[in-house]
Amino acid sequence: MTEVGTARRRKEDARLLTGRTQWTDNMQLPGMAYVAFLRSPMAHARITRVDVSAARGLPGVIAAYAGADFAEEQGSLPCAWPVSEDIVIPDHPPMAVSEVRYVGEAVACVVATDRYKAADALDAIEVDYEPLPPVLDMNDALTEGSPKVHEAGNQAFTWRLTQGDVDAALRDAPVLIDRTYIQQRLIPTAMEPRAVMATSDGESFTLWSATQIPHVLRLMLALTTGIPEHKLRVIAPDVGGGFGSKLQVTAEEVLCLLLTRKTGRPVKWTESRSEGNLTVHHGRDQIQHVTLAAEADGRIRGLRVELLADMGAYLMLVTPGVPILGAFMFNGIYKMDAYDFNCTGVFTTKMPTDAYRGAGRPEATYAIERVMDELAAELNLDPIEVRRRNWIRHEEFPYTTVAGLTYDSGNYEAATDKALSLFGYDKLRAEQGDRRDRGDPVQLGIGVSTYTEMCGLAPSRVLGSLSYGAGGWEHGSVRMLPTGKVEVVTGSSPHGQGHETAWSQIVADALGVPFDDVSVIHGDTAISHKGMDTYGSRSLVVGGVAVLAACEKVKEKARKIAAHVLECAPDDVEFSEGTFRVRGTDSGKTIQELSLATFAAHDLPDGVEARLDADATVDPDNFSFPHGTHLCAVEVDTETGMTKIRSYVAVDDVGKVVNPLIVEGQVHGGIAQGVGQALYEEAVYDAEGNLLTSTMADYLVPSAADLPAFVTDRTETPATSNPLGVKGVGEAGTIASTPAVVNAIVDALRPRGVHDVQMPCTPERIWRALS
């Protein structure tokens, strides 16, 4: 039996689910002090005075600082993705010195002997502000005379991708669909709040953080603070979720390093949930104006997208790159000859946006899947039929899209057919017709979403062409221990994905060793010295493939030693199920036996070193392109606006599956987040720029009780871009589910003249749309 493809229970779950593990906030160091931050209550203001003297005299307070105390050493938080030559990247001090630009920006801090004394001492700090006008609406921000977020203005950048003659495609088109969609602002809400702990021995520094990116963070902290990189160790212990929210270099990480240097004591900061809602970077927040031109039979001629993307007050690590990733996905799985995408990044006095599960791809998929339903309605075609007339057929792969990406493999027909069968599509359509005929107040709606995405963010040359500040390679190493056990060190840094299990399965098959004989080490830059970390559904596609490549090098080293021990030529040695044999004989040695022999080094070939360990750095030539079809049936009460998801089917194609249980979990979690955007979640600011959804009582994250049972299945079209044949799965559910749900709601209401409901589709918004 091979391990790859087996539904193994995750080996890391025993410690994670029982709390027998290390996460940042449960760690203690001798002499630990605790940090609390005073945050701006104003969206936009000049700071005229900060007085921390009263706080310094309170019991238990070790130190208190204002932004001016850090001005010479705190640097500017980095933006690693300057998407255009003329992009405006304002200075972004970790602690505000002279001006605040969003509610929640840090203006002072207290270090105390416990977290409660630190928090209480914040009340003693006095800050005087000179109010400035907030900037909250993207359209208004770009008008002449608008208040400025930064002196350079409110436009951060413009970026365009164009192919073919869109004007000609739109001119005299038999069908023209013109729509504007709003991607509301979302708050990521990971299970574990952010936490940071820092210490120093006077020469070197160690920082623990609930981060997705320990390697990137180490580099950026060194560049920001001036601490030499080789004197800085970053550790990401077990991390409870991220969804992109921990793909960041945060103010608190920088400031904790500076505070441990200033105070000479270990320091720790852990955010409260309401503090996190204010200051974890937000997601989405786009205005999408989409124009699609089609022939009378529904075949697409061209697509134009005008996008406004809210950057918030500053550009954080990959803020401007998020909508640019979406630029390559607005065409979805469809063929067309002309495409024009134009994005304007806009500064506002809100928390900055950045990567959130899918990062640009869910936004693009939402727009194209919504407008495809509008095209079907315009032509009185079934939504499935209009998609069939436009999608790339399986025999056409590899296929270069109008956006310039080459999709290597896929079979949209197979995934859709399986989804339709599991869903009972025809029967539901019949029921829908019956309800419409008899004027049932509870109408049935059916939503379709046929998606693909670019993931496995990797090709360094491509990322370089898009001005991204680093490559997309990944590193892995395999260490053969004398007893035959195997240690894997990965540059990918998990925060719930199941790396330890999946990597063990890959290595067990590659080296022919038992699954339980493999351990996986990650998240510590002193041990895993090289990596590009975890985001963009890249862990398996790049990180797992790097580990496989290291296994191949281990086998080649072992082959030479086996040939020597077996007294034959290396070319006469074959490897199978963990054993090297002389071809055509039963004479052989297991790789674990050879590991002990190598350690002993009593009889090695001349010139062969006494180690089987190997490492590999992999940089794929292409992204990976999972795809699938999600179908949603909703019941909408037209008298109250209440929506209930009656059934949901997801058929995804993520290439070769390493562990079906992990895939199921990723799809379920992804759908939950996509449904959350469709029905429940929205970060809301008032006219003064105050976040009204600062607690979980105000920001509605769906629970299990709010979600239906999902029916999930798969088709399997292996990727051709990597030797495992795998494609990413971490973002798939989130990308596909939001348009499926909203299409279903609009489908239920369309006979009553409703063509759109702004997300989240709350009962009130549905009721108002009907009214």
N, C-alpha and C positions, 0 to 999 in steps of 0.2 A: 504494500500500500504506500502510495506517495503521500507526503504531508501536504504539499500544495494542492488545494482543492478540498481539504478536510475541514469540517466544521469544528475546529478545536475551541474549547473554552479558553478564554484569555488567561494566561498564566499570571499576569500582573493583577488580576481582579481580586484575588484573595486578600492581598494587603491593602488595595485601594478601598474596597468596599467595607472592610472592617476597621479602617483607620490605623492600621499597623504600618504606617509609612511616614515619610518625611515630606511635609509641605512647608512653605516658607514661614507661615505664621505660627507653626507649632514648634519652631526651633528656638532654643535659648542659648545665649552665650554669657559667660561670666561678665558682670558689670554692665549688662545690657541697659541701654536707655531707649526711650520711646519718643517718636516724633509725631507731632500734630501740625497741620497746616491751617493757617487762617486764609480764607478764600474770599475773593471779591464778591460782594453782593450786587455789584453793578455790571451791566453788560459793556459799558464803555465809559471811561473816566480817566482823568489825570489824577495821579497820586500826588498830593501836596504835602502830606506828613504821615510818617509811620513812627509811633512811639512804643517801643517794647520794654521800656524800663520797669514799668509796674509788674509785668509778667516775670521779669528776671528775679524779682524779690519774693516770689511766692514759694511756699513749701514744696520741696520735691523738684523744683525747676532747676535744671542744670545750665541751660542757655536759652536765649531767645534771639532771633535774628529777623531783620527786614531784608527786602530785596537788595538794598544798597550794600549790605554786608557781603553779598555774593557777586556784586557787579563786575569785579575784576577777574573772577575765576570761574564763573558758571558757564561762560560761552553761550552758544545758541543751539537749541535742539535741532537735529539735522533733518534735512529733506534730501533723500537719496535719489529722487526721481525728477530732475528738472526737465520736463517734457518738451520744452521749446527753448530756443536760444534767448528769447526776450522775456522769459518767465520772471515774475516778481517773487522773490523769496525773501520776505521780511525777516529781520532778526527775531528770534523766538527765545527770550530768556526763560530758563526754567522757573525763576521767581521774578514776578514783575517788579520793575524798578521805578519807572516813571509813569506808566500808563497800563491800564487793564483793558482787555478787549473781549472778554466773555465772563459771564457769571461762573464763578468757580476757579478762576485763575488765582494761583497762590500769590499772596502778598507778604506773608510773614510765617514764621514757624516757631514752635517751642520744642525743646528737648527736655524730657523729664524722666524721673525714676520709674514711673508707670504711665500707661497710656491714658488713664483717667485724669491724672494730674496735668498731663500735657494738654488734653482736650479742654479741661476747665480753665487753664491759664490763658487760652486764646481770648477769653472774655476780657482780659485785662489789657489787651493790645488796643491802642487807639490808632485809627487810620482816618485821615481826611481825604475826601475825594472831590474833585471838580467835575461834575457830570458832563458827558459829551453825548451827542445823539447816537442812539443805537442804529445799526444797519441790519435789517432782518429779512427783507424781501429781495430776492435775486434780481428781479426785473427792475425794481426801484434802485437798487445799488448801482446799476449800469447807466442810469439816466444822468444827464448833465445836472450838476448842482446837488447831487446826493452827498450826504455826509460821508467822509472818508474813514474807512477802517485803518488804512495805512496812508502815509503821506503820498506814496506812489499811486494811490487810487484803489479802486475795488475790483479791477480786472486782474486776475492772476496770470492768465495765459489764454491764448486761443490755439487750437490744434485741429488740423484737418486731415482727413483721409478721403481721397476721391479716386474713382475708377470708372471709366466710360463717360458717356455724355448723359448726365442725369437730366439736364434741361430738355434734351431731345426726347428722353424716355417719358417725361412728364407731359410734354407738349402734345396736345390732342389725344391723350391716352383715353381709350374707351371707358376706363374705370379709374377714378382718382379717389383715394382714401386719405383724408387729412385729419389727424387726431393729435391731441395733446394729452400726455399722461404725466401724472405726478408720482414720483417715487418719494414717499414720505421718509422723514428722518427716523432712524432706528437706533436703539441702544443695545449693544451686544449681550449683556447680562450673562456672563460666564458663571458657572457654578461657584468657582473660587474667586473671591475678590482679589484685586491686585495686592501684592505684598512685596516688600523689599527689606532686606537686612544687609548691613554692610559692616565690615571691620577692617582694621589695619594693624600690622605689627610695627608701624613706623616707617616701613620701606615698601612693602607690598600690600595690596588691597584685595579683599575677597568680597564679592557681592552675590547674595542669593536673591533671586527674583522669580516670581510667578510669570515667566516669560515664555514665548514661543521661540525666541531667537537668541540663545545665549552667545553664539559665535558672532553674529552681527552686532549684538549689544556690546560685547567686549570691544570690538573695533571702534564703534561709534562713541562709546564712553571715553576711550583713550583719546580720540580726536577732539572730543568736546571739552574734557577736563584737563587735558595735558598730562594725565597719568600715563607713563609709558606702558604700552600694551603688554610687554613681558612682565610687568609688575602688577598686572590686573587679572584676577581669576573670576569668572562668572559661572555660577551654578544655577541651573534650573532644576530643582528637585521635582518630585511628582507634582504636576500642574493640573488643576481642575478646570479644564476647558479654556478655550480662547476665542475661537471663531474669528480670528483676525484681530480681536481687541488687544491681544498681547503680542502682536506683531508691531512693536513700537519701541522707541527710545523715549522714556517718559521723564517728565520733570522730576518726579519723586526718586527715580533711580539716580539721576545726576546729583540731586541734592543730598541724598543719603550718603553718597560717597564723600561729598564735600563736608557733611556734618561729622562723619566719623573722623575725618582729617582735622577738623576744627576742634572737636571736643576730646579727641583721643580715646573715645569709648565706642564699643559696638552700638549701632543704632538700628531700630526697626520701625517701619511704618506699615500699617495695614489699613486699607480704606474701608469705610463703612459702605453699605449698599447705596445710600443716598449720595454720598461723596462720589462713588463710582458712576452713578447716573449722570452727575454733573461733569466729570472729568475723564472718564474713559472715552476715547475717541468714538464718535458716532458713525453710523453707516448710511449708505444710500443718499437721499436728499438731492434729487435731480428733477428738472422739468424737461420732458422729452417731447419735442414737436416732430412728428413722424408723418411723412408723405409717401404713400406707396402708389405707384402706377401699374396698372395691369391691363391685359387684353380682355376682350369680352368673354373669353372662355376661362378667365381666372389666372392665366399665366402671368407671372410678374415681369414687368419691364424694367423697373428701377425703383430705388429707395433713397429718400433723402431724410437725414436726421439732423435736426438742430437741437443741441443739448446745452442746457445750463446746469452746471454742477457746483453745488455749494461746498466751498472749501472750509467754511468756518473762518476763524480769526487768523489762523496760521497754516502753513504747509508743514505737516508732520512727515513721518518717514517716507511713505509712498502715496500721500494724499493726492497729488495731481495725476498719478499714474492710474488710479482706480478707474475713472471714466475712459481712459485710453485703452485699457484692457477690454472694456465693453465695445469699443469701436470695431473690433474684429469679430463681434458676435451678433451685431444687429441683423445681419443677413441670415443668421441661424443655419438651418439645414437646406436652405432654398437656393435655387439657381436664378440668377438675374444677370443682366449685362451692364448695369450702371448702378453706382452707389456713391453717395456723397455724405460724409459725416463731418460735422463741424461742432466742436466743443469749446465752450467758454467757461473757464474756471472763475468763480466769483468769491470774493472775500465778504464775510458777514461777521457780525459780533456774536457768534455762537461758538460752542465747542467745535474744534476742528473735526472734520470727517476723515476717514481713512478706510483701510480694508475691513470689510465685514463679510462673513461667509459667502464666497462667490466673487466678491470684489469686482463689480462692473459687469460681470457676466449675467447675474440674475436680472439686473436692470435692463440689459439689452434683450434678453430672452423674453422678459415681460412685454416689452414694446412690440417685438415682432410677432409674438404669439397672440397678443391682443388684436393687432391690426390684421392678422390673418383671419381671425374670427369676423372682424368687420368686413373684410373682403368677401367672405363666404355669405354673410348676411346680405350684402349689397347685390350679390349675384343669385341669391336664393339657392345656394349650394350647401351641401352638408360640410361642416368644418373639416371632417376627415378627407373628403373628396378634394377640397381646394388645396389641401396640403399634399395629397398624392400627386396632383398635377404639377407641383413645383419642387418637390424634394429631390435630392440627389439619389439616384437609384443605386442599388448595391453593386451592380456591375460597372458603375462609373468610377469606383474608387481605384486608385487615389485620385482625388478631385481637388483642384485649386479653385478656391472660392473667389468671389468678386472682391473680398476684403484682402486677398493675397495669401491666405493660409492654405496649406495642403493637408486636407483631411486624409489620413492614410487608410482608414478602413471603417466600415459601418454597414448596417443593414436596417434602415428605418422601416422597411416593409415588414420584416419579421417581428421587430419589437412592437410595432403598432398592431399587427394581426393578433399577437398573443394578448396584448392589453385589451383589445376589443372583445376577445373571447372571454377572458376572465371577468370583464366588466358587465357582460350582457348588454352590449351597446344597443342592439336593435330592439330588445325588449324594453329598455328604458326609454328609447325614443317613442315607442308605441304608447307607453304610459304617459309620457309628456304630452303627446297629442291628445290623449283622452282627457287629461286634466285641463288642457287649454279649451277643448270643445265644451266642457261642462262648467267652465268658469270657476274652477276650484280656487278658493282664496289662497291655498298653499300650492304654489307652482313649483314644478320640477325643472331644474336647470342642469345641463350637461356641459362640462368644460373639458377642453382638449388642450394639451401642451405637448408638442413634439420638439424636443430640444437637443442641442449638443453644446459642448463647451470646450474651450481650450484650457487645458490644465497641465499638471506636471511642469510648472513654470521652470524652464531649464535652459533652452538654447542660449548660451551666453552671447553669441554673435547677434541673435535677434534682439535680446534685451539691450545689448549695446547700441543697436541701431535705433532703439526707442529711448536712448539716453538714460537708461537705468544705471544706477551707480555701481553695480556689481554684476557678477556672473550668476548663472543658475545651475552650476555644477553641484555635485554632492560627493561626499567622501564616506568610505566605509573601510573598516579593517577587521581581519579575522586572526585571532590568536589561538594556536593549538597548544594546549597545556600538556605537560608530560603524561598525565593520567588519561589523556585522550579526550578530555572535555574541551569545550570550545567557548571562547569569549569573543563576542562581536562588539565592536565599538562603532557606533553610527553617528554621523554628523547631523542626522535628523533628530529633532527634539520633540518627543511626543507630549501631548497634553490630553490624552484620552483615546487616541486612535488605535491602540493595540500593537504598537511597534514590536514590543518584546515577543509577542506571540507570532506575528507574521514573519518577522525576521528569523525566528527560530525555525519556522517551517521551511523557509527558503534554504537555510543553511543545512538543515537536516537532510533535505533531498540532495542538495548539491554535494555534500561531503559524505553522505551515507552514514550519518551518526544519529543516535536517538534524539528525538525532540527534546527530551528532558536533560540532555547533556549539553544543551546550548544555553548560554546566558547572554543578555544584551545590555550593554552599558551605554549611557547617553547623558547629555545635558550638563556636562562639566568640562569647561574648556581646558582644565589641567589634564584631563584624561582623554577626552575626545577633542583633540587639539585643532581639528579642521572640520568645517562644515558650513552649510548655508541654511540649515534649519528647516522649519516646518510651516508651510502656508501654501495656498494655491494648489491643493491636492497633488503635491509633488513628492510626498514621503516615499511611497512605494515605487512610483514610476522612476524616480531618480535615486532616492536613498536606498531602496531595496535592491535596485539594479546595481548600485555601487557595491553593496555587500556581496551580491552574486559574483560580480567581477573579481572581488578579492578572493572568493572561494575558488574560482578558476585558477588564480595564481598559486594558491595553496596547493592545489592538486598538481600543478606542473612542477612545483618544488618537490613534492612528495614522490612524483613519478621518477625523478632522477635517483632518489635514494632507494626507492623500491627496486629499480632496475639493478642498482649496485648490490642490494641484499639478495635479490633473486638471480643474480649473475646472468643478466641478459641485457640486450640493448634497450634504451628507453622507448624506441619505436615498437618494441615487441611487448610492451606493457599496456594492458587495457584496464580501465577502471569501471567498476559497476557495483552499485549498492554498498559503497564504502570500502571495497576491497580492490587492491591492485593485483592482477594476475598476469602470469606469462601467457600470452595468447595461445589458445589451444590446449592449455594444461589446467590442472587444479591447483597448481602451486601459486600461493599468493600471500599477501600481508594486508591487514586492514590499515586504514589511515590512522586509526588510533594506536595500533602497534608501532607504526612508523613514527608517530609523535614521540613515544617513549624512547625509541631507538635514536631519534634525532637529538633528544635531550641528553641522552647518555653520551652520544657522539663518539662511541668506541670504534665505529667502523663506517665512516662517511666517505663518499667519493672525494678525491682530491679536488680542492677548489670550491667545495660546497659548504656553506656556512651552517652552523648548528641551529637552524630555526626554520620552521615551516610557515611562520607568520607572514601575512601579506596585507597590503592595503591597496585601494584603488580609488581613483577620482573619475567620476563619470559625468560627461556633459552631452546629453542627447542632442541629436540633430533636429528634433522636432518636438512640438508639444504632443500631448495625447488628447484624444477626442472621444470621451464617452458620450453616449447618447441614450435616448429612450423616449417612451411615451407614457405620460401620466394622464389619467382620466378621473374626473371628479363629478359626482352627482350631488346636488344640493337641493334642499327643500327650503323655499323662501316664503314666509308668511307675508302676503302683500298687505295685510291689515296692520301689522306691527313692525315689519322690516326684519324680523328675526330670521336668521339663517342657520340651518343645521346641515352639516355634511352627512349625507346618507351613506355614501360608499366612495371609496378611493382605491384606485388600482395604479400601481407603478411597475412598469417593466423597463428595467435599465440594462444597458449593455456597457459593462465596464471592462471589457476584454477578459483575459484570463483571471479567474478568481482564486486568490490565495486562501482566503478563509471566508466561507459563506456567512458565518455568524457575524463577523466584523462588518461585512458588506451590508447585511440586514440592519445592523445597528446604525451604520452611517446613513443609510437611506431613511430609516425611521426618524432619526434626529434631524436630518435635513428637511424632510417634509414638515416636521413640527415647526421649524423655524420659518419655512415658507408660508405655511398656513398662518403663523403668527403675524407675518406682514400683511397677508391678505385680509385678515379678519379682526385683529386685536391690537397690534403694536403701533405706537406713534409717539415720538418725542415732540412735545408741544411747548412752544415759547409764547409768552404774552407780549404785548406791545412794547414793554420796556426791556425785553430780552431776558426775562426770568424763565427758567425751565420749570414748567408746571408739573411735569411728570418725573419728579426727582425721587420718588419712592416706588416700591413695588405695589403700593396701594393705588398709585396713579398710573403707573406704566404696566399695562396688562400683558404679562407673559402667559401663554396658554399652559394649562396643566394637562395631565393625562385625561382628566374629566372633560376637557374642552375639545378633545381630538377624537376622531373616529378610529376604528380598527383599520389598519392599512392592509391591503392585499398586495404583496410584492412578489415579483418574479424577475427572471433575467433571460436575455439572450446572450450569446457569447461570440463576439467577433474579435479575435485577438488583435492587439496592436502590432503593427509591423515595425515600430520605431524602437523597440527594446526587446531583449532576448526572453524576457518573461511573458511578453504579450499582454502586459497589464495596462490598464487605463485608470485614471483617478476616479474616486467615488465620494470623497469627502464633501464636495459641494453640490453633487448632482441633485439630491432631493430638494435643496433650497432653490436651486435654479429652476427646476421644472414645476414646483408645486404652486407657487404664487399665481402665475397666469392660469393654471388649471382651475383654481378655485374662483378667481375673479371672472374668468370666461363662463364658468357655470352660473354664477350669480347673474351676470348680464344676460345670459341665454334664457334664464327663467323670466327675466323682466322685459325682454326685448319686445314681445307683443304689446306691451303697454307703453312703448315709446322710449324706453330707457336704453341708452347706448353706452353708458359708462357709469361706474360708481367709483368715487375716489377712495383709495385705500387709507386706513383700514375700513372695510365695508361693514361698518357698524349698523345696528338696527336703525339708528337715527338717520344715518346717511342714506340708507336704502329707502326709508320712509319718505325722506325729503325728495329723493329722486323720483319716486312714484307720485308725489304730490305736486 
